[in-house]
Amino acid sequence: MYSKINYTVVGVFVLLFTLLALGFGFWLAKYGFEEKYDYYYLYFNEPVDGLTLDSSVKLKGVDVGKVTSIEIDPHNIERIRVEIRLKEGTPIVKGMYALLKLQGITGLSYVQIEGGKQGAPRLTASAGEIPEIPTRESLIHRLSKEAPNLLDRLQSAAEALDRIFSKHNQQQVTRILDNTAAATAKATQVEDRILTLSDEFNQTLKHFDRQAGEVTDSVHQVTQTLNEKLPKLLDHVDQAGRDVSLAGRNVSKLARGIDRRLKRGDYDLRKMIRPIQIDIRELSYSYQELSEDLKALSRHPSSLIFGSGHPPKGPGE
């Protein structure tokens, strides 16, 4: 009787334990490992070659999610709508943008999210809608669009190079180089000549300096001699001037006396004395000129050595 009771208790216990284990496993499978995600839409106006489901989504190089859907935009067939799933709480803020990038050399692509600043508000959408992250063209797409223009430019550059390196231009360049070499050689000769002339000019200046020094010394000596002897000479000149002036006055007085006597008829030899009278007058004039020259010499003794010259002009003349 006791054995049957023990088996029944054990069976009930095992049954309850099994049910509890199954319930815990179901709960754990449904809720225990379920992660929460944030979903966003991306709209591309370019082909999304290499992008597949479960392709990586990176935020500034850090894996933050996966691609969950790739389809044509139902509202605009020119765009591709890509749905991405990011870990809950991933900081997607306004100012961020998404673009496609190549993953190595495999040909596969991934979504890269860049931009955004610290303190910017979170990117949100209206209730019940999925937020949209703006997109930009990828580098590959920009290059593919510019490829025709780039090829045209390369073709134009090649044609320009052909024209530049034509045979005629090569001859012109060769002629220019030859002329440049000749001009350089000529410039070297001119430079040597200039250096020679410079040396000669320096020697001439040195010689001129020596001659100027000698002239200065000579002028100093002459000046010193004049300072020593000129006062005496001036005294003699003044005395001679006074004597000549006195003699001139006497001769003039004599000539006037003779002239008066001749006019009164005191002398019968009037015709014979007339030539002597003329000579006496000329002698009087000569004495007067000599007197004036002596006075000028007295005023400007330096004219005896350097000549009379012209008197220097005064200020404002």
C-alpha positions in Angstrom: 0.0 0.0 0.0 2.8 2.4 0.8 4.7 1.6 -2.4 1.7 2.7 -4.6 1.4 6.0 -2.7 5.1 6.8 -3.2 4.9 6.2 -7.0 1.8 8.4 -7.3 3.5 11.3 -5.5 6.6 10.9 -7.6 4.6 10.8 -10.8 2.7 13.9 -9.9 5.9 15.7 -9.0 7.6 14.8 -12.2 4.6 15.9 -14.2 4.5 19.3 -12.5 8.2 19.7 -13.0 8.0 18.9 -16.6 5.1 21.4 -17.1 7.0 24.1 -15.3 10.2 23.4 -17.3 8.3 23.6 -20.6 6.6 26.8 -19.5 9.9 28.4 -18.5 11.5 27.3 -21.7 8.6 28.8 -23.8 8.8 32.1 -21.9 12.6 32.1 -22.2 12.4 31.4 -25.9 9.8 34.1 -26.5 10.8 36.9 -24.1 14.2 36.1 -22.5 16.4 36.4 -25.6 14.3 38.9 -27.6 16.2 42.2 -28.3 14.6 45.5 -28.9 15.5 47.6 -32.0 14.9 51.0 -33.6 13.8 51.0 -37.2 14.6 53.7 -39.8 14.0 54.3 -43.5 16.7 55.3 -46.0 15.8 56.5 -49.5 18.5 56.3 -52.2 18.4 58.0 -55.6 21.2 55.8 -56.9 21.7 52.0 -57.5 22.3 50.0 -54.3 24.6 47.4 -56.0 26.3 45.2 -53.4 23.8 46.0 -50.7 21.9 42.9 -49.4 19.7 41.8 -46.5 21.7 41.7 -43.3 24.3 44.0 -44.7 26.0 45.9 -41.9 24.9 49.3 -40.8 27.7 51.3 -39.1 27.6 54.6 -37.2 30.9 56.3 -37.8 32.6 52.9 -38.3 30.9 51.1 -35.4 28.4 48.2 -36.1 25.0 49.3 -34.8 22.5 47.2 -36.9 21.6 45.4 -40.1 19.6 46.0 -43.3 16.2 44.3 -43.0 14.5 45.4 -46.3 15.4 46.6 -49.7 12.7 47.6 -52.2 11.5 50.1 -54.7 9.8 53.1 -53.0 6.1 52.5 -53.4 5.5 56.3 -53.8 8.4 57.0 -56.2 9.9 54.4 -58.5 13.0 56.4 -59.0 14.1 55.8 -55.4 15.2 52.8 -53.4 13.8 52.4 -49.9 16.0 50.6 -47.5 14.8 49.7 -44.0 17.5 49.3 -41.3 17.3 47.9 -37.8 19.5 49.5 -35.1 20.1 48.5 -31.6 17.7 50.3 -29.2 19.1 53.5 -27.9 21.5 54.1 -30.8 22.1 57.9 -30.8 20.6 58.9 -34.2 20.3 62.7 -34.1 19.3 65.4 -36.5 22.2 66.4 -38.9 23.2 62.8 -39.5 23.1 61.3 -43.0 23.6 57.8 -44.6 25.6 56.8 -47.6 26.7 53.6 -49.3 30.3 52.4 -49.0 32.2 49.5 -50.5 33.4 46.8 -48.1 36.9 46.1 -49.2 37.4 44.5 -52.6 34.5 42.0 -52.2 32.1 44.2 -54.2 29.7 44.2 -51.2 28.4 47.4 -49.8 27.3 48.6 -46.3 25.5 51.6 -44.9 27.6 54.2 -43.2 25.9 56.9 -41.0 27.9 60.0 -40.4 27.5 63.6 -39.3 25.6 64.9 -36.2 26.8 67.1 -33.4 26.9 66.6 -29.6 23.7 68.0 -28.1 21.6 67.8 -31.3 18.0 66.5 -30.8 17.1 62.9 -31.5 15.7 62.1 -34.9 12.0 61.2 -34.5 8.9 60.8 -36.6 5.1 61.1 -36.1 3.4 58.5 -34.1 3.1 55.2 -35.9 5.6 56.2 -38.6 9.2 55.1 -39.1 11.8 58.0 -39.0 13.8 58.7 -42.1 17.5 59.3 -42.2 18.6 61.6 -45.0 21.1 60.1 -47.6 23.9 61.4 -49.8 25.4 60.2 -52.9 28.3 57.7 -52.6 31.7 58.3 -53.9 31.3 55.5 -56.5 28.1 57.0 -57.8 29.7 60.5 -58.1 32.6 59.1 -60.0 30.4 57.1 -62.3 28.4 60.3 -63.1 31.6 62.3 -63.7 33.3 59.5 -65.7 32.1 60.7 -69.1 33.2 64.3 -68.4 36.5 63.0 -67.0 37.1 61.0 -70.1 36.3 64.0 -72.3 38.8 66.1 -70.3 41.4 63.4 -70.5 40.9 63.2 -74.3 41.2 67.0 -74.6 44.3 66.9 -72.4 45.8 64.2 -74.6 45.1 66.3 -77.7 46.6 69.4 -76.1 49.7 67.4 -75.2 50.0 66.2 -78.7 49.9 69.8 -79.9 52.4 70.9 -77.3 54.9 68.2 -78.2 54.5 68.5 -81.9 57.6 68.5 -84.1 57.3 72.3 -84.7 57.0 73.1 -81.0 60.0 70.8 -80.2 62.0 72.8 -82.8 60.9 76.0 -81.2 61.8 74.8 -77.7 65.2 73.7 -79.0 65.7 77.1 -80.6 64.7 78.8 -77.4 67.1 76.7 -75.3 69.9 77.5 -77.7 69.1 81.2 -77.5 69.0 81.0 -73.8 72.4 79.3 -73.7 73.8 82.0 -76.0 72.2 84.8 -73.9 73.6 83.2 -70.7 77.1 83.1 -72.2 76.8 86.7 -73.3 75.5 87.7 -69.9 78.6 86.1 -68.4 80.9 88.1 -70.6 79.0 91.3 -69.8 79.3 90.5 -66.1 83.0 89.9 -66.4 83.3 93.3 -68.3 81.3 95.0 -65.6 83.5 93.6 -62.9 86.6 94.8 -64.8 85.1 98.3 -65.3 84.2 98.3 -61.6 87.8 97.6 -60.6 89.0 100.3 -63.0 86.5 102.7 -61.7 87.5 102.0 -58.1 91.2 102.6 -59.0 90.2 105.8 -60.7 88.3 107.0 -57.7 91.3 106.2 -55.5 93.6 108.1 -57.8 91.1 111.0 -57.9 91.0 111.0 -54.1 94.8 111.2 -54.0 94.8 114.1 -56.5 92.0 115.8 -54.7 94.0 115.6 -51.5 97.0 117.0 -53.2 95.0 119.9 -54.7 93.5 120.6 -51.3 96.9 120.8 -49.8 98.1 123.1 -52.6 95.1 125.4 -52.2 95.7 125.4 -48.5 99.3 126.4 -49.0 98.4 129.1 -51.5 95.8 130.4 -49.1 98.2 130.4 -46.3 100.8 132.3 -48.4 98.2 134.8 -49.5 97.2 135.3 -45.9 100.8 136.0 -45.0 101.8 138.2 -48.0 98.6 139.7 -49.3 98.2 142.4 -46.6 101.6 143.9 -47.6 100.7 143.6 -51.3 97.4 145.3 -50.7 99.1 148.2 -48.9 101.5 148.6 -51.9 98.6 148.4 -54.3 96.6 151.0 -52.3 99.7 153.4 -52.2 100.3 152.9 -55.9 96.7 153.6 -56.6 96.8 156.8 -54.7 100.0 157.8 -56.5 98.6 157.0 -59.9 95.4 158.9 -59.0 97.3 161.9 -57.9 99.4 161.8 -61.0 96.3 161.5 -63.2 94.8 164.5 -61.5 98.0 166.5 -62.0 98.2 165.5 -65.7 94.5 166.5 -66.1 95.1 169.8 -64.4 98.1 170.4 -66.7 96.1 169.5 -69.8 93.3 171.8 -68.8 95.8 174.7 -68.2 97.4 174.2 -71.5 94.0 174.0 -73.2 93.0 177.3 -71.7 96.2 179.0 -72.7 95.9 177.7 -76.2 92.3 179.0 -76.4 93.5 182.5 -75.3 96.2 182.4 -77.9 99.0 182.5 -75.5 101.1 180.3 -77.7 101.8 180.6 -81.4 102.8 177.0 -81.6 99.2 175.9 -81.0 99.1 173.6 -84.0 102.4 172.0 -83.0 101.3 171.3 -79.4 97.9 169.8 -80.4 99.2 166.3 -80.9 101.0 166.5 -77.5 97.7 167.6 -75.9 96.0 164.6 -77.4 98.7 162.3 -76.0 98.4 163.9 -72.6 94.7 163.2 -72.6 95.1 159.6 -73.5 97.7 159.3 -70.8 95.2 160.8 -68.4 92.6 158.2 -69.4 95.1 155.4 -69.1 96.0 156.6 -65.5 92.3 156.7 -64.7 91.8 153.1 -66.0 94.8 151.9 -64.1 93.5 153.6 -60.9 90.1 151.8 -61.3 91.9 148.4 -61.9 94.0 149.0 -58.7 90.8 149.8 -56.8 89.1 146.6 -58.1 92.2 144.6 -57.2 92.1 146.1 -53.7 88.4 145.1 -53.3 88.9 141.5 -54.8 92.6 140.5 -54.3 91.7 136.8 -55.2 91.1 137.9 -58.8 94.9 138.3 -59.1 95.1 134.5 -59.0 91.7 133.1 -60.1 90.7 135.9 -62.5 87.9 138.4 -62.2 85.1 135.9 -63.2 81.5 136.9 -62.5 80.3 138.0 -59.1 78.2 135.3 -57.4 74.5 135.8 -57.5 72.8 136.8 -54.3 69.8 134.9 -52.7 66.7 135.0 -55.0 68.7 136.3 -58.0 
